């Protein structure tokens, strides 16, 4: 259990800090912190929490020494029941608008086998890549917290900590014709742009604007 928690810490540090640090540097700092913590900790219940906090602080200090702004990129997590429609649309649109400035995840309570074909068709129409879309079930993350967790058609998401939760009341595109799915995508894009503005992240300008 502890080893898996520490691997999650490693994954999250890379996701949030690779924009300002080489991957090898993140690994080196984390390995040093883990070694020090294991040498001094009498119990390991909260060790992952302390490790992530200390490693993030050291990475911030290294960035400051180089004159870089020690700020991790924000993370947005989209969650729905099947992880095949709304959450995938939102994740793809967010990546398209924000690029690497935001780390995006999409998860589901009971993931479907495939992303809905209507969703893929509308993304293709808009020139939005769906190459990185995949269905993912929830993995408990007791250490790391997303900056924003967006709930789509679900009331709560267990084991997914976040600094802020927001609920978007948006229709499920499953089985709808393309006209309806296009309207759903328009609504999601409007909400994503507003969210990026709240996070202080510039969004791509709409075509023709």
Secondary structure as GFF3:
##gff-version 3
##sequence-region A 1 209
A	DSSP	alpha_helix	2	17	.	.	.	ID=ss1
A	DSSP	alpha_helix	23	40	.	.	.	ID=ss2
A	DSSP	alpha_helix	47	65	.	.	.	ID=ss3
A	DSSP	beta_strand	74	80	.	.	.	ID=ss4
A	DSSP	alpha_helix	86	98	.	.	.	ID=ss5
A	DSSP	three_ten_helix	99	101	.	.	.	ID=ss6
A	DSSP	beta_strand	102	108	.	.	.	ID=ss7
A	DSSP	alpha_helix	117	125	.	.	.	ID=ss8
A	DSSP	beta_strand	141	146	.	.	.	ID=ss9
A	DSSP	beta_strand	148	152	.	.	.	ID=ss10
A	DSSP	beta_strand	160	162	.	.	.	ID=ss11
A	DSSP	beta_strand	165	168	.	.	.	ID=ss12
A	DSSP	alpha_helix	178	199	.	.	.	ID=ss13
###
